[in-house]
Amino acid sequence: MEEDKEIVSLKEKEAAQNASEKKKSCCTFEPDLLPFKLFYFSFFGALGAVFPFMSLYLKQLGFSPREIGLLAGVRPLLGFCSGPLWGSCADRWRMRKYLLVISTVGWVAFMIGIGFVTPPRQIDDNCPDVGLNFSKIILIRGNLTIEEALPKTYTKLLENRGWMFNPEDLSRVFLIVFVLVVFGELVQSPTSSLADSGCLEHLGMENMNKYGCQRSWGSLGFGALSVLAGGVVALERYTVEVCGVIVQMSNYRICFYIFAGSMFFTILAALLYKFPKQEADKSSGKPGPAVMGTFKLFCSPHYASWLFVAFFMGVSNGLIWGFLYWHLENLGASQFLVGLGSVISCVSEAVMFFGVFYVFKHISHTAFMAFGLIGYIFRFCVFASVTNPWLVLPVEIFQGCTSAGVWSALTAYMCSVIPPDNLATMQGILHGVYWGLGSGCGSLIGGILVQRLGAPITFWIFAGASGVNLVIFLVAQKFTKAYPAAENYEEIISITPKNTKETSYDKLQ
C-alpha cells in the first residue's frame, strides 16, 4: 500500500511538473526562442505595413481591378512552384539557413523597387473620352458636383483610375511592376516556410504547443505596423483635380519606409537562426534525406483532401486580402479603418495561435478545419450584405479561426507524419498550396469577378462555394483512411486527439 501511495505521489509530482513546464513555455522568458519571436514579429510586421494597402497603392497608380488581380495572383502562383522546390533543396543539401538569409534580402530589394517605381504621368488638359463631358456637366448642373449629379458613374471612375494617366506611360509602369513581382517572388518565396521549419526543428514534436506562442508574435507584428502605417498614411492624404473630377490621393511610400526598417530586424533574426539537427547531420556525413516520400504522401486520397481544403481556404484568403479593403474604401472607409480592421484580425490571430494547441486536446483537427469553413461562410455573407464599412470590424474577429486556427491544424496534423529531416519540404508544400496556388487563384478569380460582377456578388459566390467545399471535405474524411501508425519510427510523436487516427510517413518510403 505504501509503495502504491509513493507511485501515486510521484505521478502527481510529475503531472505538476509537466503543467509547470507548459505554463513556463508561454509565460516565461526563454532566450533560445528570441530569434523566432523577433523574426515573426518583424517579418510579418513588414508585410502588415504594405500588403493591406497594396491594392490601394496599385489602384492609385492607375491599374485596373483585372491588372491588380493579375499582379496579386502571379506572386503566390510563382510561390506555389518555387516554394516546394526551394524547400526540398534546403532539406536535400541541408542549406536552410543560407536560403533563409538570401530570401529575406530578396524581400527588401524587390519590394522597395515596387514601392518607389516612378508613377505614370497624368493626362494633360486634353481629357480623354471616358464617357462624360465634364465641362458641360459642370455648366449644366451649376453648383452640383459630378459626384452629386452622377453618383454611379462617378464611383465607377474612382474604382478604375486608369483614365487619369497617359496610356503608354501606364503600360510601362505596369510592366516594370510585373517584372519586379515575378523575379522577386522567385527569390523570396521560401522565407516563411524556412522560418517555420527552423522553429519546428528547434522545438521538436514534444514541444509543438510552443509553436503557436512563437507564431502569435507574427500576428501581433502585422497588426501593430498595419495600424501604424494606416494612421500615418491617413494623415498624408491630399486631393487632385483631373478633368473636373476631384480624386483623393495618399502617400503610400511611407508604408515602404516602414517595411524596410522592419525587414532590417528580420535579416538580423535570420542570421541568428540555427538548425542544429541539420548542421549535426551534415557535419557527421549522414546521407541527405529522401524528400520524395513527402510528395507521395500528399498524393494519397486522405491527405490530398487536406491539401484541397487548404487550397480553397487559400483562395478565400486571397480574395479577402485582395479586394475586401478595395470594397470597404468604395463604401467610404478611411485608411485608418483599414488599419484598424487589420489590427482586430491580427489580434484574433495572435490569441488563436496562443491557445489553439490546447483546443486540439478536445476536438480533432478535422472538426476544426470544418469549423474554419463555416467561419468563411459567415464572413463572406457579412461582406456581401453590409453597406456601412464599420460593421465589418466585429466580423474580423473570426479571422483568428479561419486563418491562424486553420493553419495550425494543418501544420500540426501533417507534422505527425513527416520526419524532422523533411520539415522544409512539408512546409514548402503547405505554403505553396495555401499561400501560393490558393491565394493566387483567389486574387486572379477575384479580380475578374469584381470587375465584371462587383464585390458584393463575388462575396456571395464564395459564401456558396465555401458551403460546397465543407461538404466535400467531410465526405472525403468519412470515406478515406489515413495510413496506420508506424510504431518503429521514434521521432514521430503524434499530437492528434485520441479520436483522430495517427498516420505514418515510412509507409510511403
TORKOL-793980 format. One record per residue (C-alpha): residue number from 1; x, y, z. Coordinates in nm, 4 decimals. Each point is the difference from the previous one (the first is absolute). Layout:
N
<atom NUM,<X,Y,Z>>
...
END
This chain:
509
<atom 1,<0.0000,0.0000,0.0000>>
<atom 2,<0.2823,0.2368,0.0866>>
<atom 3,<0.1688,-0.0759,-0.3309>>
<atom 4,<-0.3246,0.0765,-0.1840>>
<atom 5,<-0.0270,0.3304,0.1854>>
<atom 6,<0.3575,0.0866,-0.0953>>
<atom 7,<-0.0730,-0.0813,-0.3656>>
<atom 8,<-0.3123,0.2200,0.0066>>
<atom 9,<0.1965,0.2791,0.1665>>
<atom 10,<0.2725,-0.0214,-0.2640>>
<atom 11,<-0.2612,0.0131,-0.2780>>
<atom 12,<-0.1605,0.3057,0.1588>>
<atom 13,<0.3363,0.1736,0.0254>>
<atom 14,<0.0783,-0.0865,-0.3614>>
<atom 15,<-0.3377,0.1316,-0.1136>>
<atom 16,<0.0548,0.3217,0.1977>>
<atom 17,<0.3468,0.0370,-0.1503>>
<atom 18,<-0.1361,-0.0496,-0.3511>>
<atom 19,<-0.2710,0.2596,0.0634>>
<atom 20,<0.2620,0.2409,0.1306>>
<atom 21,<0.2163,-0.0534,-0.3098>>
<atom 22,<-0.2973,0.0617,-0.2269>>
<atom 23,<-0.0762,0.3206,0.1860>>
<atom 24,<0.3630,0.1002,-0.0258>>
<atom 25,<0.0030,-0.0592,-0.3745>>
<atom 26,<-0.2426,0.2830,-0.0617>>
<atom 27,<0.0370,0.2318,0.2952>>
<atom 28,<0.3719,0.0171,0.0765>>
<atom 29,<0.3056,0.1406,-0.1702>>
<atom 30,<0.1902,-0.2568,-0.2083>>
<atom 31,<0.3147,0.1428,-0.1651>>
<atom 32,<0.0349,-0.2830,-0.2525>>
<atom 33,<-0.3406,0.0901,-0.1498>>
<atom 34,<0.0728,0.3720,-0.0427>>
<atom 35,<0.1202,-0.0290,-0.3649>>
<atom 36,<-0.3315,-0.1592,-0.0981>>
<atom 37,<-0.2077,0.2632,0.1776>>
<atom 38,<0.2077,0.2792,-0.1554>>
<atom 39,<-0.0226,-0.1527,-0.3455>>
<atom 40,<-0.3759,-0.0521,0.0078>>
<atom 41,<-0.0726,0.3429,0.1469>>
<atom 42,<0.2243,0.1955,-0.2393>>
<atom 43,<-0.0693,-0.2046,-0.3146>>
<atom 44,<-0.3775,-0.0038,0.0283>>
<atom 45,<0.0107,0.3554,0.1308>>
<atom 46,<0.1750,0.1023,-0.3219>>
<atom 47,<-0.2702,-0.1760,-0.2012>>
<atom 48,<-0.2678,0.1683,0.2100>>
<atom 49,<0.1402,0.3420,-0.0854>>
<atom 50,<-0.0384,-0.0648,-0.3739>>
<atom 51,<-0.2393,-0.2760,-0.1017>>
<atom 52,<-0.3289,0.1350,0.1453>>
<atom 53,<0.0589,0.3105,-0.2124>>
<atom 54,<0.1537,-0.1661,-0.3063>>
<atom 55,<-0.3201,-0.0138,-0.2041>>
<atom 56,<-0.0736,0.3635,0.0916>>
<atom 57,<0.3537,0.0996,-0.1009>>
<atom 58,<-0.0294,-0.1786,-0.3355>>
<atom 59,<-0.3450,0.1489,-0.0477>>
<atom 60,<0.1503,0.3466,0.0529>>
<atom 61,<0.2634,-0.0778,-0.2647>>
<atom 62,<-0.2866,-0.0447,-0.2462>>
<atom 63,<-0.0151,-0.3810,-0.0230>>
<atom 64,<-0.3391,-0.1586,-0.0667>>
<atom 65,<-0.1543,-0.2693,0.2248>>
<atom 66,<0.0995,-0.2622,-0.2551>>
<atom 67,<0.3609,0.1199,-0.0044>>
<atom 68,<0.0131,0.0113,0.3799>>
<atom 69,<-0.1423,-0.3509,0.0124>>
<atom 70,<0.2660,-0.1128,-0.2469>>
<atom 71,<0.2825,0.1480,0.2073>>
<atom 72,<-0.1412,-0.1358,0.3231>>
<atom 73,<-0.0553,-0.3395,-0.1601>>
<atom 74,<0.3342,-0.0416,-0.1737>>
<atom 75,<0.1933,0.0409,0.3236>>
<atom 76,<-0.1484,-0.2934,0.1919>>
<atom 77,<-0.0255,-0.2180,-0.3109>>
<atom 78,<0.3744,0.0346,-0.0454>>
<atom 79,<0.0384,-0.0737,0.3696>>
<atom 80,<-0.1995,-0.3192,-0.0498>>
<atom 81,<0.2551,-0.1164,-0.2583>>
<atom 82,<0.3213,0.1285,0.1581>>
<atom 83,<-0.0800,-0.0412,0.3716>>
<atom 84,<-0.0096,-0.3826,0.0098>>
<atom 85,<0.3033,-0.0123,-0.2313>>
<atom 86,<0.2052,0.2233,0.2303>>
<atom 87,<-0.1212,-0.1945,0.3036>>
<atom 88,<0.1014,-0.3362,-0.1457>>
<atom 89,<0.3409,0.1417,-0.0990>>
<atom 90,<0.0460,0.1393,0.3520>>
<atom 91,<-0.0727,-0.3446,0.1461>>
<atom 92,<0.1914,-0.2037,-0.2546>>
<atom 93,<0.3215,0.2050,0.0195>>
<atom 94,<-0.0535,0.1281,0.3553>>
<atom 95,<0.0170,0.3709,-0.0813>>
<atom 96,<-0.3062,0.1405,0.1755>>
<atom 97,<0.1802,0.2887,0.1686>>
<atom 98,<0.1732,0.1218,-0.3169>>
<atom 99,<-0.3245,0.0020,-0.1960>>
<atom 100,<-0.1817,0.1714,0.2877>>
<atom 101,<0.2453,0.2916,0.0042>>
<atom 102,<0.0026,0.0316,-0.3803>>
<atom 103,<-0.3794,0.0026,-0.0206>>
<atom 104,<-0.0381,0.2703,0.2683>>
<atom 105,<0.2461,0.2225,-0.1856>>
<atom 106,<-0.2026,-0.0619,-0.3159>>
<atom 107,<-0.3124,0.1301,0.1725>>
<atom 108,<0.1699,0.3321,0.0706>>
<atom 109,<0.1484,0.0457,-0.3472>>
<atom 110,<-0.3080,-0.0707,-0.2095>>
<atom 111,<-0.2696,0.1462,0.2260>>
<atom 112,<0.1836,0.3298,0.0258>>
<atom 113,<0.0202,0.0012,-0.3792>>
<atom 114,<-0.3776,-0.0322,-0.0228>>
<atom 115,<-0.0603,0.2696,0.2593>>
<atom 116,<0.2244,0.2568,-0.1634>>
<atom 117,<-0.0831,-0.0587,-0.3654>>
<atom 118,<-0.0526,0.3277,-0.1858>>
<atom 119,<-0.3797,0.0577,-0.0266>>
<atom 120,<-0.1547,0.0429,-0.3460>>
<atom 121,<-0.0484,0.3551,-0.1271>>
<atom 122,<-0.3472,0.1450,0.0376>>
<atom 123,<-0.1869,0.0972,-0.3153>>
<atom 124,<0.0224,0.3559,-0.1289>>
<atom 125,<-0.2807,0.2490,-0.0548>>
<atom 126,<-0.1318,-0.1965,-0.2971>>
<atom 127,<-0.2181,-0.2323,0.2043>>
<atom 128,<-0.0652,-0.3405,-0.1549>>
<atom 129,<-0.3447,-0.1341,-0.0737>>
<atom 130,<-0.0997,-0.1749,0.3204>>
<atom 131,<-0.3720,0.0123,-0.0616>>
<atom 132,<-0.0573,0.3495,0.1393>>
<atom 133,<0.0491,0.3582,-0.1144>>
<atom 134,<0.0991,0.1444,0.3341>>
<atom 135,<-0.0043,0.3677,-0.0966>>
<atom 136,<-0.3555,-0.0178,-0.1378>>
<atom 137,<-0.1255,-0.1835,0.3081>>
<atom 138,<0.1447,0.2678,0.2277>>
<atom 139,<-0.1666,0.2743,-0.2058>>
<atom 140,<-0.3357,-0.1738,-0.0183>>
<atom 141,<-0.0139,-0.1140,0.3644>>
<atom 142,<0.1110,0.3329,0.1399>>
<atom 143,<0.1110,-0.0416,0.3596>>
<atom 144,<-0.0404,-0.3774,-0.0002>>
<atom 145,<0.3196,-0.2055,-0.0069>>
<atom 146,<0.0474,-0.2937,-0.2338>>
<atom 147,<-0.0292,-0.2317,0.2977>>
<atom 148,<-0.3441,0.1422,0.0808>>
<atom 149,<-0.1160,0.0115,-0.3625>>
<atom 150,<0.1049,-0.3482,-0.1112>>
<atom 151,<0.0885,-0.2067,0.3088>>
<atom 152,<0.0216,-0.3407,-0.1738>>
<atom 153,<0.2192,0.1252,-0.2827>>
<atom 154,<0.2168,0.1954,0.2429>>
<atom 155,<0.0533,-0.3077,0.2179>>
<atom 156,<0.0928,-0.2042,-0.3063>>
<atom 157,<0.2607,0.2576,-0.0981>>
<atom 158,<0.1566,-0.0155,0.3439>>
<atom 159,<0.0082,-0.3809,-0.0001>>
<atom 160,<0.2143,-0.0056,-0.3128>>
<atom 161,<0.2293,0.3034,-0.0241>>
<atom 162,<0.1831,-0.1009,-0.3156>>
<atom 163,<-0.1704,0.2820,-0.1914>>
<atom 164,<0.1981,0.2504,0.2099>>
<atom 165,<0.3379,-0.1002,-0.1450>>
<atom 166,<0.1828,-0.0099,-0.3294>>
<atom 167,<-0.0770,-0.3459,-0.1499>>
<atom 168,<0.3530,-0.0696,-0.1240>>
<atom 169,<0.1553,0.1086,0.3279>>
<atom 170,<-0.2515,-0.2065,0.1946>>
<atom 171,<0.0888,-0.3104,-0.2022>>
<atom 172,<0.3702,0.0593,0.0660>>
<atom 173,<-0.0514,0.0255,0.3755>>
<atom 174,<-0.2135,-0.3136,0.0037>>
<atom 175,<0.2711,-0.1945,-0.1859>>
<atom 176,<0.2669,0.1147,0.2483>>
<atom 177,<-0.2111,-0.1008,0.2987>>
<atom 178,<-0.0839,-0.3335,-0.1608>>
<atom 179,<0.3693,-0.0831,-0.0563>>
<atom 180,<0.0863,0.0962,0.3584>>
<atom 181,<-0.2787,-0.2212,0.1312>>
<atom 182,<0.1074,-0.3004,-0.2087>>
<atom 183,<0.3721,0.0069,0.0775>>
<atom 184,<-0.0610,0.1041,0.3598>>
<atom 185,<-0.2276,-0.2941,0.0689>>
<atom 186,<0.2470,-0.2483,-0.1456>>
<atom 187,<0.2544,0.1160,0.2589>>
<atom 188,<-0.2148,0.0719,0.3040>>
<atom 189,<-0.2566,-0.2820,-0.0171>>
<atom 190,<0.1637,-0.2406,0.2526>>
<atom 191,<0.0357,0.2544,0.2820>>
<atom 192,<-0.2980,-0.0889,0.2180>>
<atom 193,<0.0203,-0.3759,-0.0595>>
<atom 194,<0.3707,-0.0083,0.0907>>
<atom 195,<-0.0673,0.2099,0.3101>>
<atom 196,<-0.2741,-0.2402,0.1070>>
<atom 197,<0.2197,-0.3037,-0.0621>>
<atom 198,<0.2769,0.1518,0.2130>>
<atom 199,<-0.2416,0.0697,0.2848>>
<atom 200,<-0.1561,-0.3472,-0.0192>>
<atom 201,<0.3416,-0.1684,-0.0116>>
<atom 202,<0.1153,0.1937,0.3063>>
<atom 203,<-0.3148,-0.0798,0.1994>>
<atom 204,<-0.0419,-0.3635,-0.0954>>
<atom 205,<-0.3294,-0.1851,-0.0016>>
<atom 206,<-0.0031,-0.0274,0.3798>>
<atom 207,<-0.0127,0.3818,0.0249>>
<atom 208,<-0.2364,0.0632,-0.2906>>
<atom 209,<-0.2323,0.1973,0.2298>>
<atom 210,<0.2661,0.2743,0.0090>>
<atom 211,<-0.0250,0.0563,-0.3761>>
<atom 212,<-0.3214,0.1966,0.0347>>
<atom 213,<0.1585,0.2224,0.2649>>
<atom 214,<0.2841,0.0906,-0.2373>>
<atom 215,<-0.2231,0.0396,-0.3047>>
<atom 216,<-0.2369,0.2309,0.1882>>
<atom 217,<0.2725,0.2658,-0.0044>>
<atom 218,<-0.0398,0.0149,-0.3763>>
<atom 219,<-0.3667,0.0899,0.0328>>
<atom 220,<0.0820,0.2641,0.2613>>
<atom 221,<0.2664,0.1506,-0.2246>>
<atom 222,<-0.2315,0.0011,-0.3000>>
<atom 223,<-0.2737,0.1786,0.1920>>
<atom 224,<0.2279,0.2512,0.1733>>
<atom 225,<0.1798,0.1205,-0.3126>>
<atom 226,<-0.3176,-0.0167,-0.2065>>
<atom 227,<-0.1807,0.2492,0.2225>>
<atom 228,<0.3149,0.2123,0.0215>>
<atom 229,<0.0310,0.0156,-0.3774>>
<atom 230,<-0.3735,0.0598,-0.0411>>
<atom 231,<-0.0018,0.2852,0.2489>>
<atom 232,<0.2985,0.1753,-0.1535>>
<atom 233,<-0.1309,-0.0417,-0.3554>>
<atom 234,<-0.3381,0.1401,0.1074>>
<atom 235,<0.1763,0.3181,0.1126>>
<atom 236,<0.1716,0.0339,-0.3377>>
<atom 237,<-0.3106,-0.0025,-0.2201>>
<atom 238,<-0.0433,0.2746,-0.2590>>
<atom 239,<-0.2285,0.0738,-0.2956>>
<atom 240,<0.0648,0.0601,-0.3678>>
<atom 241,<-0.2376,0.1161,-0.2719>>
<atom 242,<0.0150,-0.1748,-0.3362>>
<atom 243,<-0.2443,0.0965,-0.2753>>
<atom 244,<-0.2393,0.1472,0.2542>>
<atom 245,<0.0043,-0.3086,0.2237>>
<atom 246,<0.1393,0.0413,0.3523>>
<atom 247,<0.1956,-0.3083,0.1017>>
<atom 248,<0.1507,-0.0747,0.3401>>
<atom 249,<0.3608,-0.1220,-0.0004>>
<atom 250,<0.2292,-0.1406,0.2712>>
<atom 251,<0.3752,-0.0190,0.0514>>
<atom 252,<0.0424,-0.3775,0.0135>>
<atom 253,<0.3795,0.0208,-0.0088>>
<atom 254,<-0.0194,0.0400,0.3775>>
<atom 255,<-0.1094,-0.3644,0.0148>>
<atom 256,<0.3122,-0.1088,-0.1855>>
<atom 257,<0.2247,0.2011,0.2328>>
<atom 258,<-0.1510,-0.1863,0.2961>>
<atom 259,<0.0396,-0.3261,-0.1916>>
<atom 260,<0.3724,0.0589,-0.0552>>
<atom 261,<0.0620,0.0844,0.3654>>
<atom 262,<-0.1803,-0.3096,0.1222>>
<atom 263,<0.1775,-0.2266,-0.2493>>
<atom 264,<0.3355,0.1102,0.1445>>
<atom 265,<-0.0905,-0.1804,0.3227>>
<atom 266,<-0.1311,-0.2948,-0.2019>>
<atom 267,<0.3395,-0.0468,-0.1647>>
<atom 268,<0.1672,0.0285,0.3401>>
<atom 269,<-0.2282,-0.2718,0.1401>>
<atom 270,<0.0648,-0.2227,-0.3037>>
<atom 271,<0.3738,0.0211,0.0702>>
<atom 272,<-0.0688,-0.1181,0.3572>>
<atom 273,<-0.1989,-0.3035,-0.1156>>
<atom 274,<0.1520,-0.3394,0.0716>>
<atom 275,<-0.0819,-0.3386,-0.1478>>
<atom 276,<0.1826,-0.2268,0.2470>>
<atom 277,<-0.1232,-0.3366,-0.1256>>
<atom 278,<0.0660,0.0845,-0.3631>>
<atom 279,<0.3445,0.1386,0.0813>>
<atom 280,<0.0841,-0.3071,0.2098>>
<atom 281,<-0.1085,-0.2385,-0.2762>>
<atom 282,<0.2026,0.1944,-0.2542>>
<atom 283,<0.3173,0.0007,0.2127>>
<atom 284,<-0.0325,-0.3729,0.0730>>
<atom 285,<-0.0277,-0.0845,-0.3684>>
<atom 286,<-0.3484,-0.1482,0.0331>>
<atom 287,<-0.1629,-0.0541,-0.3426>>
<atom 288,<-0.2532,0.2606,-0.1025>>
<atom 289,<-0.3673,-0.0781,0.0642>>
<atom 290,<-0.2295,-0.1379,-0.2689>>
<atom 291,<-0.2526,0.2745,-0.0663>>
<atom 292,<-0.2188,-0.1787,-0.2547>>
<atom 293,<-0.1885,-0.1838,0.2742>>
<atom 294,<-0.1513,0.3294,0.1080>>
<atom 295,<-0.1366,0.0643,-0.3484>>
<atom 296,<-0.1352,-0.3586,-0.0162>>
<atom 297,<-0.1791,0.0504,0.3295>>
<atom 298,<-0.2112,0.2824,-0.1409>>
<atom 299,<-0.0950,-0.2122,-0.3016>>
<atom 300,<-0.2050,-0.2352,0.2192>>
<atom 301,<-0.3764,0.0776,0.0089>>
<atom 302,<-0.0164,0.0706,0.3733>>
<atom 303,<0.2817,0.2553,0.0090>>
<atom 304,<-0.0882,0.1389,-0.3425>>
<atom 305,<-0.3377,0.1016,0.1465>>
<atom 306,<0.1870,0.2032,0.2617>>
<atom 307,<0.1983,0.1728,-0.2717>>
<atom 308,<-0.3197,0.0708,-0.1908>>
<atom 309,<-0.1681,0.1713,0.2950>>
<atom 310,<0.3246,0.1878,0.0679>>
<atom 311,<-0.0023,0.1126,-0.3637>>
<atom 312,<-0.3570,0.1250,0.0206>>
<atom 313,<0.0636,0.1849,0.3236>>
<atom 314,<0.3011,0.1584,-0.1680>>
<atom 315,<-0.2293,0.1064,-0.2851>>
<atom 316,<-0.2395,0.1570,0.2493>>
<atom 317,<0.2838,0.1707,0.1834>>
<atom 318,<0.1402,0.1372,-0.3266>>
<atom 319,<-0.3371,0.1476,-0.0934>>
<atom 320,<-0.0395,0.1651,0.3411>>
<atom 321,<0.3476,0.1507,0.0085>>
<atom 322,<-0.0206,0.1081,-0.3624>>
<atom 323,<-0.3427,0.1605,-0.0110>>
<atom 324,<-0.1579,0.0384,0.3437>>
<atom 325,<0.1757,0.3312,0.0675>>
<atom 326,<-0.0695,0.1040,-0.3588>>
<atom 327,<-0.3712,-0.0619,0.0688>>
<atom 328,<0.0125,0.1801,0.3346>>
<atom 329,<0.1641,0.3068,-0.1529>>
<atom 330,<-0.2785,0.0135,-0.2602>>
<atom 331,<-0.2436,-0.0036,0.2938>>
<atom 332,<0.1796,0.3029,0.1461>>
<atom 333,<0.2575,-0.1611,0.2301>>
<atom 334,<0.3090,0.2020,0.0902>>
<atom 335,<0.3566,-0.1326,0.0172>>
<atom 336,<-0.0303,0.0102,0.3777>>
<atom 337,<-0.2995,-0.2334,-0.0115>>
<atom 338,<0.1974,-0.2318,-0.2293>>
<atom 339,<0.2857,-0.0056,0.2490>>
<atom 340,<-0.2375,-0.0497,0.2917>>
<atom 341,<-0.1600,-0.2944,-0.1763>>
<atom 342,<0.3430,-0.1551,-0.0432>>
<atom 343,<0.0708,0.0494,0.3707>>
<atom 344,<-0.3195,-0.1777,0.1051>>
<atom 345,<0.0624,-0.2942,-0.2306>>
<atom 346,<0.3650,-0.0249,0.1052>>
<atom 347,<-0.0786,0.0124,0.3718>>
<atom 348,<-0.2517,-0.2788,-0.0504>>
<atom 349,<0.2680,-0.1974,-0.1846>>
<atom 350,<0.2495,0.0540,0.2819>>
<atom 351,<-0.2494,-0.1191,0.2603>>
<atom 352,<-0.0852,-0.3041,-0.2108>>
<atom 353,<0.3654,-0.0896,-0.0590>>
<atom 354,<0.0602,0.0287,0.3742>>
<atom 355,<-0.2715,-0.2441,0.1031>>
<atom 356,<-0.0883,-0.2118,-0.3019>>
<atom 357,<0.2255,-0.2922,0.0938>>
<atom 358,<-0.1888,-0.0338,0.3271>>
<atom 359,<-0.3251,-0.0024,-0.1986>>
<atom 360,<0.1315,-0.2963,-0.2006>>
<atom 361,<-0.0045,-0.2072,0.3184>>
<atom 362,<-0.3799,0.0134,-0.0013>>
<atom 363,<-0.0950,0.0001,-0.3697>>
<atom 364,<0.1585,-0.1628,-0.3006>>
<atom 365,<0.1858,0.1870,-0.2715>>
<atom 366,<-0.2655,-0.1101,-0.2493>>
<atom 367,<-0.2786,0.1580,0.2060>>
<atom 368,<0.1980,0.3212,0.0308>>
<atom 369,<0.0552,0.0200,-0.3775>>
<atom 370,<-0.3749,-0.0430,-0.0510>>
<atom 371,<-0.0670,0.2761,0.2529>>
<atom 372,<0.2408,0.2225,-0.1965>>
<atom 373,<-0.2056,-0.0494,-0.3178>>
<atom 374,<-0.3162,0.0945,0.1893>>
<atom 375,<0.1813,0.3163,0.1106>>
<atom 376,<0.0720,0.0889,-0.3637>>
<atom 377,<-0.3687,-0.0460,-0.0905>>
<atom 378,<-0.1027,0.2439,0.2721>>
<atom 379,<0.2697,0.2563,-0.0872>>
<atom 380,<-0.0805,0.0034,-0.3722>>
<atom 381,<-0.3712,0.0448,0.0689>>
<atom 382,<0.0720,0.3034,0.2185>>
<atom 383,<0.2447,0.1519,-0.2518>>
<atom 384,<-0.2589,-0.0316,-0.2748>>
<atom 385,<-0.2917,0.1517,0.1908>>
<atom 386,<0.1397,0.2923,0.2034>>
<atom 387,<-0.0138,0.3588,-0.1228>>
<atom 388,<0.1739,0.1574,0.3002>>
<atom 389,<0.3724,-0.0947,0.0015>>
<atom 390,<0.0193,0.0285,0.3798>>
<atom 391,<-0.2303,-0.3032,0.0324>>
<atom 392,<0.2748,-0.2186,-0.1470>>
<atom 393,<0.2302,0.0565,0.2974>>
<atom 394,<-0.1772,-0.2366,0.2466>>
<atom 395,<0.0002,-0.2753,-0.2622>>
<atom 396,<0.3781,0.0206,-0.0339>>
<atom 397,<0.0243,-0.1747,0.3367>>
<atom 398,<-0.0669,-0.3235,-0.1912>>
<atom 399,<0.3281,0.0500,-0.1870>>
<atom 400,<0.1690,-0.1775,0.2896>>
<atom 401,<-0.1968,-0.3190,-0.0650>>
<atom 402,<-0.0004,0.0088,-0.3795>>
<atom 403,<0.3698,0.0845,-0.0313>>
<atom 404,<0.2142,-0.0672,0.3081>>
<atom 405,<-0.2054,-0.2916,0.1280>>
<atom 406,<-0.0296,-0.1665,-0.3382>>
<atom 407,<0.3709,0.0394,-0.0723>>
<atom 408,<0.0935,-0.1436,0.3403>>
<atom 409,<-0.2302,-0.2993,-0.0512>>
<atom 410,<0.1488,-0.0627,-0.3427>>
<atom 411,<0.3591,0.0275,0.1241>>
<atom 412,<-0.0550,-0.2117,0.3122>>
<atom 413,<-0.1801,-0.2744,-0.1899>>
<atom 414,<0.2697,-0.0282,-0.2662>>
<atom 415,<0.2890,0.0217,0.2485>>
<atom 416,<-0.1279,-0.3221,0.1546>>
<atom 417,<0.1025,-0.1936,-0.3120>>
<atom 418,<0.3015,0.1916,-0.1342>>
<atom 419,<0.3484,-0.0634,0.1458>>
<atom 420,<0.2023,0.3040,0.1152>>
<atom 421,<0.2467,-0.0395,-0.2886>>
<atom 422,<-0.2779,0.0884,-0.2453>>
<atom 423,<-0.1644,0.2884,0.1843>>
<atom 424,<0.1059,0.2588,-0.2584>>
<atom 425,<-0.1448,-0.2133,-0.2805>>
<atom 426,<-0.3277,-0.0465,0.1855>>
<atom 427,<-0.0242,0.3686,0.0883>>
<atom 428,<0.0883,0.0925,-0.3567>>
<atom 429,<-0.2901,-0.2081,-0.1306>>
<atom 430,<-0.2473,0.1358,0.2532>>
<atom 431,<0.1100,0.3592,-0.0546>>
<atom 432,<-0.0040,-0.0529,-0.3753>>
<atom 433,<-0.3530,-0.1390,-0.0043>>
<atom 434,<-0.1532,0.2340,0.2592>>
<atom 435,<0.1885,0.3277,-0.0427>>
<atom 436,<0.1093,-0.0715,-0.3565>>
<atom 437,<-0.2449,-0.1758,-0.2302>>
<atom 438,<-0.2998,0.0748,0.2209>>
<atom 439,<0.0652,0.3696,0.0580>>
<atom 440,<0.1048,0.0453,-0.3617>>
<atom 441,<-0.3177,-0.1517,-0.1379>>
<atom 442,<-0.2009,0.2035,0.2487>>
<atom 443,<0.1556,0.3218,-0.1227>>
<atom 444,<-0.0350,-0.0891,-0.3685>>
<atom 445,<-0.3570,-0.1252,0.0255>>
<atom 446,<-0.0893,0.2845,0.2340>>
<atom 447,<0.1383,0.2598,-0.2398>>
<atom 448,<-0.2101,-0.1341,-0.2876>>
<atom 449,<-0.3196,-0.0386,0.2029>>
<atom 450,<0.0304,0.3358,0.1771>>
<atom 451,<0.0481,0.1814,-0.3302>>
<atom 452,<-0.2921,-0.1758,-0.1705>>
<atom 453,<-0.2472,-0.0571,0.2836>>
<atom 454,<0.1143,0.2260,0.2815>>
<atom 455,<0.1318,-0.0865,0.3450>>
<atom 456,<-0.3347,-0.0824,0.1743>>
<atom 457,<-0.1047,-0.2632,-0.2554>>
<atom 458,<0.3517,-0.1445,0.0050>>
<atom 459,<-0.0193,-0.0454,0.3773>>
<atom 460,<-0.3393,-0.1727,-0.0324>>
<atom 461,<0.1494,-0.2430,-0.2528>>
<atom 462,<0.2831,-0.0887,0.2349>>
<atom 463,<-0.2392,-0.0479,0.2910>>
<atom 464,<-0.1806,-0.2662,-0.2017>>
<atom 465,<0.3280,-0.1560,-0.1137>>
<atom 466,<0.1130,-0.0268,0.3638>>
<atom 467,<-0.3112,-0.2001,0.0811>>
<atom 468,<0.0626,-0.2382,-0.2906>>
<atom 469,<0.3640,-0.0425,0.1057>>
<atom 470,<-0.1085,-0.0777,0.3571>>
<atom 471,<-0.2129,-0.2901,-0.1242>>
<atom 472,<0.2795,-0.1323,-0.2246>>
<atom 473,<0.2548,0.0072,0.2838>>
<atom 474,<-0.2240,-0.1787,0.2501>>
<atom 475,<-0.0906,-0.2690,-0.2541>>
<atom 476,<0.3668,-0.0531,-0.0865>>
<atom 477,<0.0957,-0.0359,0.3662>>
<atom 478,<-0.2857,-0.2436,0.0552>>
<atom 479,<0.0780,-0.2362,-0.2876>>
<atom 480,<0.3817,0.0157,-0.0216>>
<atom 481,<0.2465,-0.1349,0.2531>>
<atom 482,<0.3339,0.1202,0.1308>>
<atom 483,<0.3008,-0.2285,-0.0016>>
<atom 484,<0.0376,-0.2101,0.3170>>
<atom 485,<0.2460,0.1216,0.2586>>
<atom 486,<0.3619,-0.1120,-0.0253>>
<atom 487,<0.1116,-0.1310,0.3367>>
<atom 488,<0.3652,-0.0256,-0.1015>>
<atom 489,<0.0490,0.3701,-0.0800>>
<atom 490,<0.0992,0.1537,0.3306>>
<atom 491,<0.0352,0.3608,-0.1145>>
<atom 492,<-0.3687,0.0329,-0.0848>>
<atom 493,<-0.2098,0.0856,0.3035>>
<atom 494,<-0.3621,0.0445,-0.0938>>
<atom 495,<-0.1677,0.3088,0.1448>>
<atom 496,<-0.3419,-0.0843,-0.1419>>
<atom 497,<-0.2941,-0.0588,0.2353>>
<atom 498,<-0.0922,-0.3535,0.0992>>
<atom 499,<-0.2913,-0.0034,-0.2396>>
<atom 500,<0.2298,0.0829,-0.2939>>
<atom 501,<0.1997,-0.2780,-0.1633>>
<atom 502,<0.3762,0.0292,-0.0003>>
<atom 503,<0.1738,-0.0237,-0.3335>>
<atom 504,<0.3300,-0.1315,-0.1326>>
<atom 505,<0.2690,0.1383,-0.2204>>
<atom 506,<0.2088,-0.3132,-0.0439>>
<atom 507,<-0.2833,-0.1827,-0.1766>>
<atom 508,<0.0761,0.2231,-0.2979>>
<atom 509,<0.3751,-0.0564,-0.0053>>
END
